[in-house]
Amino acid sequence: MTVATCIETVQQWLNQTNGLKLVQATNNEGKPITSDEILALAERCEWVEADDISDTPYAKDGYLYHITLELGWGNPDEVYTQPNADNSRVLFFNAYYQ
């Protein structure tokens, strides 16, 4: 079985969300972001996850694309519980139907 690279996974997500509003999730709101900016971040990331969030209210109501994208650096077990740093961070991306 072939494992997709970070770039391949991100490119696939971007292809699936083409035409949707891309947003980088922050603490309490989102920041619009372009596909080129996401690809530039993906070139530096160490790991990527595409998670199915179809059971969330926004996805069920048709506001949010049902797959979210996470790009990360450092130990994946630690980045979810510690503040972002230069060598350890996770970034979350969503796509909204406009």
ABEGO torsion letter per residue (X at the ends): XBBBBAAAAAAAAAAAABGBBBBBBBAABBBBBBAAAAAAAAAABABBBBBBAAABAAAAAGABBABBBBBBBEBAAAAAABBBBAABBBBBBBBBBX
